[in-house]
Amino acid sequence: MKRLLYIFLMLFTLSACEETVYLSEQDTNRDLSIDVGQSVVITLSESNVTGYEWYFRIEPFGQTAISSVRKKFTISPKKLLEASGEKEFTFKARKPGRAIVIGEYRRAWEKWAPTRSVRFFINVQ
């Protein structure tokens, strides 16, 4: 019985460590803590035909707590002609530390302020 309880607790602990945190534009300026190995997925709306796109950077420059591992664009079936949809950015916690993930919605050739922006403060434990 003790062994079965021990196995259950180990499986529960392992699954909790790998839980993915999902964020959206409404979560901007959120301060969150995650464990090494956890992923953070940020989902944002985007319209490709306008030239606007989400660009992300991680500060401070050179930090190693988290890294970008994937981005994926999904076109909304209701807005096929507009090429509107959602872009998902996935970040992975690599080692303990603090990072700020900043996203800017802008055109690549424009140097002035973005039309929208998000910012997330991530503590990796």
C-alpha positions as CSV (number, residue, x, y, z in Angstrom):
1,M,0.0,0.0,0.0
2,K,2.8,2.4,0.9
3,R,4.5,1.6,-2.3
4,L,1.4,2.4,-4.4
5,L,1.0,5.7,-2.5
6,Y,4.6,6.5,-3.2
7,I,4.2,5.8,-7.0
8,F,1.1,7.9,-7.1
9,L,2.8,10.9,-5.4
10,M,5.8,10.7,-7.7
11,L,3.6,10.7,-10.8
12,F,1.6,13.6,-9.5
13,T,4.7,15.6,-8.7
14,L,6.2,14.9,-12.1
15,S,3.0,15.9,-13.9
16,A,2.8,19.1,-11.9
17,C,6.3,20.1,-12.8
18,E,5.6,19.8,-16.5
19,E,2.4,21.8,-16.5
20,T,2.2,24.4,-19.2
21,V,1.2,27.9,-18.4
22,Y,-1.0,29.6,-21.0
23,L,-1.1,33.4,-21.4
24,S,-2.8,35.9,-23.6
25,E,-2.9,39.6,-24.2
26,Q,-5.2,40.1,-21.2
27,D,-2.4,38.7,-19.0
28,T,0.1,41.5,-19.9
29,N,2.2,42.7,-17.0
30,R,1.6,39.5,-15.1
31,D,4.3,38.3,-12.8
32,L,4.5,34.5,-12.6
33,S,6.7,31.8,-11.1
34,I,7.4,28.5,-12.9
35,D,9.7,25.6,-12.4
36,V,12.7,24.5,-14.5
37,G,11.3,22.4,-17.4
38,Q,7.9,24.1,-17.5
39,S,6.7,25.8,-20.7
40,V,4.9,29.1,-21.2
41,V,2.6,29.5,-24.2
42,I,1.6,33.0,-25.2
43,T,-1.3,33.1,-27.7
44,L,-2.0,36.4,-29.5
45,S,-4.2,37.5,-32.4
46,E,-2.5,38.5,-35.6
47,S,-3.5,39.5,-39.2
48,N,-0.8,38.7,-41.7
49,V,-2.2,40.8,-44.7
50,T,-1.7,44.1,-42.9
51,G,2.1,43.5,-42.5
52,Y,1.8,43.6,-38.7
53,E,3.4,40.7,-36.8
54,W,4.4,39.9,-33.2
55,Y,8.1,40.2,-32.4
56,F,9.4,39.0,-29.1
57,R,12.5,39.6,-27.1
58,I,13.7,38.4,-23.8
59,E,15.4,40.7,-21.3
60,P,17.9,41.1,-19.8
61,F,20.0,40.4,-22.9
62,G,22.0,37.2,-22.4
63,Q,19.8,35.7,-19.7
64,T,19.6,31.9,-19.7
65,A,16.6,31.3,-17.5
66,I,14.2,30.8,-20.4
67,S,14.4,30.4,-24.2
68,S,12.1,30.6,-27.1
69,V,11.4,27.1,-28.5
70,R,8.6,27.5,-31.0
71,K,6.1,29.8,-32.8
72,K,3.1,28.6,-34.7
73,F,0.4,30.6,-36.7
74,T,-3.1,29.2,-37.1
75,I,-5.5,30.8,-39.5
76,S,-9.0,31.3,-38.2
77,P,-11.5,29.3,-40.4
78,K,-13.9,32.2,-40.2
79,K,-11.4,34.8,-41.5
80,L,-9.5,32.9,-44.3
81,L,-9.6,35.8,-46.7
82,E,-8.2,38.2,-44.1
83,A,-5.4,35.7,-43.1
84,S,-6.3,36.5,-39.5
85,G,-5.6,34.0,-36.8
86,E,-3.6,33.4,-33.7
87,K,0.1,33.1,-33.2
88,E,1.5,30.9,-30.4
89,F,4.9,31.5,-28.9
90,T,6.3,28.8,-26.7
91,F,9.1,29.5,-24.1
92,K,10.8,26.9,-22.0
93,A,12.2,27.4,-18.5
94,R,15.9,26.3,-18.6
95,K,17.4,27.2,-15.3
96,P,16.6,29.3,-12.2
97,G,16.6,33.1,-12.8
98,R,14.3,36.0,-13.8
99,A,13.4,37.1,-17.3
100,I,11.1,39.6,-18.9
101,V,9.3,38.5,-22.1
102,I,8.3,41.5,-24.3
103,G,6.2,41.2,-27.4
104,E,5.6,44.1,-29.9
105,Y,2.9,44.1,-32.6
106,R,4.4,46.1,-35.5
107,R,5.6,46.1,-39.1
108,A,9.2,45.0,-39.5
109,W,10.1,48.1,-41.6
110,E,8.6,50.7,-39.2
111,K,10.8,52.0,-36.4
112,W,8.3,53.9,-34.3
113,A,6.3,52.5,-31.4
114,P,4.3,49.3,-31.8
115,T,0.5,49.4,-32.1
116,R,0.2,46.8,-29.3
117,S,2.6,45.3,-26.8
118,V,2.7,42.7,-24.0
119,R,5.1,42.1,-21.2
120,F,5.4,39.1,-18.8
121,F,7.7,38.9,-15.8
122,I,8.8,35.3,-15.3
123,N,10.7,33.8,-12.3
124,V,12.1,30.4,-12.9
125,Q,12.6,28.3,-9.7
